[in-house]
Amino acid sequence: MSVRSDAGIELFSTCPASKDWSKGEYLDAVREVARWCDAAGYDGILVYTDNSLVDPWLVSQLILEETETLAPLVAVQPIYMHPYAVAKMVASLAFLHDRRIYLNMVAGGFRNDLLALNDPTEHDERYDRLVEYTTIINGILSGEGAFSCAGSWYTVKNVFMTPPLPAELLPGVFVSGSSPAGLAAARALGATAVRYPKPHAEENGHPPSDSARLGMRIGVVARETDEEAWGVALERFPDDRAGQITHKLAMKASDSQWHKQLSALGREDARTGPNPYWLGPFENYKTFCPYLVGSYAVVGEEIRRYVELGFSTFILDIPPAAEELDHIGVAFDTAVAVVSG
């Protein structure tokens, strides 16, 4: 991991989602995955939030208890919590564990979840709210005296944070950057703009010089040969007609730009060609990101191309086994060796 860190590359994994497990099994799954990622030297682990999942802060507490350095990347949705409550959670976890937290600021892509909570705010306006919300969190945690803000959505007056947060534990901030509004929000906050990437050839060249740090959500299946990798990928994510129908229904209920962009790409059958970019798991409603599939050399080269386009943070899918992190590590080491060389 030190080689990747020296190259400026951050690796995050993803925590299992509670809706996919029974109660007893879920706790064990979170502990296990967290320990795998910690042992593999990952920077952090994404913890999802939406109306169907258990509270991400409670899951993050469990992760901190089970690991030495792994940082929870907590998904934060403004409709769920006041910004002061988020700041208090960050400061409290730092006080209890002396660990840094990352915040994955989400505007909310499923309209039905928002409407169920009486939030009809339109897509771009939700990002305006997200900027104000995150600015308040950062201001409260900065420790620069009493913080006040009279905004369009929130007002706080003379707020101090107790316990205070050490400056070195200020949270890293991520924002979805798949839409123009999301990218603008990331720039305004100095946050990492996270996207669901297109095939590298369809990306729009190098990011502008004023852009935020770029990250992506991606899955990886890499092995010694393309044939072996595709065999693993197709066994893990077989075609599922019911999943395809659920995917289509979910797309109708979403105003997320990344959902629309990935769906518009259509399914690319890379099984018979050299292209490692694969949307099969996304289109079968098995996960919410594209995959790179192929040999260590092929996937490593694809990662290298994304790094050259400006991507430096990679949030990987939920690992099915500890050894999968080893295979992914080989692909990233291959990419870094070329970039550094």
Secondary structure, DSSP 8 states (H G I E B T S, - for coil): -HHHHHTT-EEEEE---GGGS-HHHHHHHHHHHHHHHHHTT-SEEEE--STTS--HHHHHHHHHHH-SS-EEEEEE-TTTS-HHHHHHHHHHHHHHH----EEEE---SBHHHHHHTT----HHHHHHHHHHHHHHHHHHHT-SS-EEEE-SS-EEEEE--SS---GGG--EEEEE-SSHHHHHHHHHHT-EEEE----GGGS-SS--TT---EEEEEEEEEESSHHHHHHHHHHHS---HHHHHHHHHHHHTB--HHHHHHHHH----GGGSS--EE-HHHHTTS-SS-EEEEEHHHHHHHHHHHHHTTEEEEEE---SSHHHHHHHHHHHHHHHHHHH-
